[in-house]
Amino acid sequence: MIVKNKAYDIPCFHESVKRDFESGLITLKQAATEFFKSNWTPFVDIEYTKKQLGI
């Protein structure tokens, strides 16, 4: 029996936030807060968030 390991298609954190923002589930400020909560930024940084989201 041959078993192939299949990679899971799990988005990384910033891709997940971007997907939620683009689908309208979260606002720009909420996305910035998510980056802050996950220690990607030392404060709620709107400009950094815009760069990560490609706006």
N, C-alpha and C positions, 0 to 999 in steps of 0.2 A: 504494500500500500504506500503510495506516494502522497505526502502531505506538503503542500506549498504554503509557506508563510506569506500571508497577505498583509501589506502595510495598511494601516488604518488611515483614512483621510480625515485627520483631525486638524482643524485650522489652529495656527498659533495665536497667541493672545491678541496681537494688534490686528490680525486678519479678522478675528471674531468681533472685535470692537468696530472695525470698519464695516463689516457686514451688517451689524446691528444699526449703525448710523445710516448707512445707505438705504436700509429697508424702512427707516423711520421709527424704529423701536426706541432709540435714544436720541437726545439732542446733542449738540456740539459740547455744551457744558457738561452733560452727563458723561460723554466720552472722555473729556479732559479729566473728570473726577475719577473715572476708572483707571486711567493711566497713573494718576496720583496714588490711588489706593493700592495699586500693584507695584508701587515703588519705581515706576519708570521715570517719574519726574519728582522733584522735591516739593513742588507746589502745583496747584491746578493751573496748568500752562496751556492756554488756548492756542497760542501760535505753534507750539510743538505738536499739539493735537491736529491742527490743520495740516501740518506737514506730513504727519503719519497717515492721515486720511486722504491725502492727495487733493486737498481743496486749495 
